[in-house]
Amino acid sequence: MMYSLKLPELTSLQQQQLAFAACIRDPINSPAIHDVAADRMALYRELFYNNILDTLSSAFPVLHQVLEEKHWQQLCQQFFARHHSSTPCLSRLSGEFVDYLQGNQINNPGWLIELAQWEWAELDLFLAADADLSLITGDDVINEIPVLSPLIRLHHFDYPVHRICKDFIPEIPDQQKNSLLAWRKADDSTGFMQVNALSADLLTRLQSNQQHTGQQLLAMMTEAHREFEPAMIMQGGSEILHAFHDANIVLGSRTLFNKDKN
Amino acid sequence: MTREGQHQSTFEQDINMNLSALQGAGLGLRRSLLDEIETLAEGELDFLEVTPENWIGIGGQYGRQLRRLAERYPLVCHGLSLSVGGPAPLDLKFIRDLKTFLDELNVVCFSEHLSYCSDHGHLYDLMPIPFTEQAVDHVAQRIMQVQDILQRRIAIENVSYYAAPSQQLSEIDFINAVLEKADCDLLLDVNNVYVNSINHHYDAYQFIDALPAARIAYMHVAGHYQESESLIVDTHGAEVVDSVWQLLDFTCQRVGSKPALLERDFNLPPMNELLKEVNLIRHYQTQQRADDVQLKIA
C-alpha cells in the first residue's frame, strides 16, 4: 500500500491521522497531539512497537540473540519509524525488514544482513503457497527437463551464517562462498543444507532453465568447470539430480512440448 | 433505483443466506490451535473465525489444515489490515485477493474494524479514527467501496480505543452514523464496549441499548488487562471477566441470540479452558432463548 501522501492536498482528517501515526512511529521527533494525553499516546506507541518488536524477534531468533539488545532494538525502532510497509500480512513484514537492512547497512557488521536473509528464508518458505505441480509429467530428471521446486531459497554468503551463535561470530569473510540451501520438503517441514560449488552451480542453472534436459545441463557444466573430468561431472551431477529429486528440491520432469501437447 | 441501491439489495440477499449458516458459539482460529481444533468432536465449536491476512497465500501443512477445517465448520473472516478508515487509498489488489480467499473458503461473513491501521504504510494495529462528521463520510464511502468489490455486505466492529483525537461526535453517534450511511452490518465486540466504558467513562448498558440490534451480524467476547482503575488494555490475553459476561448476558437479552465467539490471542490456556468459555457463551445465548420461550408461554 505504499502511497505518498503530500501535505498541500491533504484533508484535515488525513492530517489528523498522519500526525497520530507519526507519534506512534517516532514519538521523539513528532509533534504531540494537543488533545491526546501523553500517557495514552505512550500506550499506543508501546502497543504498536511491541507488536513489531515481537514479530521481528520471533522471525530472527539468532540475530536477536547475537546482537546486543540495544543494537537490536535500535534496528527495530529505526525500521518502525522509517519504513513504509506494503504487505497486509504482519508475518511478511519480516521480509521487508531484510530489504530495509540491505538498503541501510551503515555501521552494521557484514554478516548481519546475510544472517537476516538466511533466517528470513525459513519463514518465507513457510508462508509460501504450494508449488504448481500441473507442469510435471514424469520423473526422468536426466533425459527430460528437470523441474526445480519454486520452494527453495539459495544463497551464496560471504560469512558462514548457518553457524553463527552467541559463541561464534565470524570476524572476516570466508575465502570461499557459503552456498546455503533452504527448501520445503515433501512433508512440509523445512530442510537446510550447505551445498558445494558444483551443486550450487547446478541449482543456479536449474533456476533459469527453460528447455534443457538434465543431461544437457550437466554437459554445459563440463565446459564451465574444466578443472574437473567431464565424466566425473556427468556421473556426479546425475547422482545429485536424483538426490535433489528424492529430497523434493527437484519436483520431477517435463517434456519440452508439454504445453503444446495440451 | 441507483446503481448503489441495486448492489445493496443484492448484498442483503447474500448476507441473509449466508448468516443463516452461522449460529451458536465459535472460536478465533490461531495457528497454534490448529492441531487441537482438528481433533475436537463435532459440536464442540459451531464456527471458526479466521484472520485472512494470516492465511491468504499460505500453502503447506497449515494451508491444508485450514481447508480441512473449512469443510467442517462455517467460517467467518475478521480482517486486520484493510485500514477502512485510513488516510491512503484502499489497497484494491489486496481486496481482490481477499475476495478470492472468501469465495474459495465459502466464508459466510467478513468483518473489519471501524479504525485505521496505516499511514503511508501498514502499522498492524488499530488507531482511533477521529469521531467527526468528515470521518463518518470518509469511512462510510470506503466501506461501500469494499462492499462493492467483495460483492457482499460486510460487518464493522466497534474497536477499543485509548484516545479520541479531534472528537466532535460521541462514539455511539459516530458508530451509528457510519452503519447507517454505509448500510453495513455490525460486529459487536462486547468486551470493547466494556473496555471503552471504563476508559472513557460511559454506561456500557446504555451504549448496547443505543446500537441497532438488527444490524448485528455476530459478536466477540474476549479478555483484557486492567492496567489501573481507570485504564483497561484490550489484550485478548486473559480469561473473560465477570463484568463482560454480565454485559454479554444483557446483550443477548436485548438483541436476541446472535452468533458469538471467543477471541484469545496471547497466553493461550489448554483447549478445555477455552471450550469452557465457549460453553459459557452458549449458556448466555440459550438462557436468552429459554427466557423467550417462557415469555411466549406466559
Interface residues (C-beta under 8 A of the other chain):
Chain A: M1 M2 Y3 S4 L5 L10 T11 S12 L13 Q14 Q16 Q17 L18 F20 A21 A22 I24 R25 I33 D35 V36 A37 R40 M41 L43 Y44 L47 F48 N51 I52 T55 H83 H84 S85 S86 T87 P88 C89 L90 S91 L93 F126 L127 A128 A129 D130 A131 R184 D188
Chain B: E53 N54 I56 G57 I58 G59 G60 Q61 G63 L80 S81 L82 S83 G85 G86 P87 A88 P89 D91 F94 Y116 S118 D119 H120 G121 H122 L123 Y124 D125 M127 P128 I129 P130 T132 Q134 A135 H138 Y162 A163 P165 S166 Q167 L231 V233
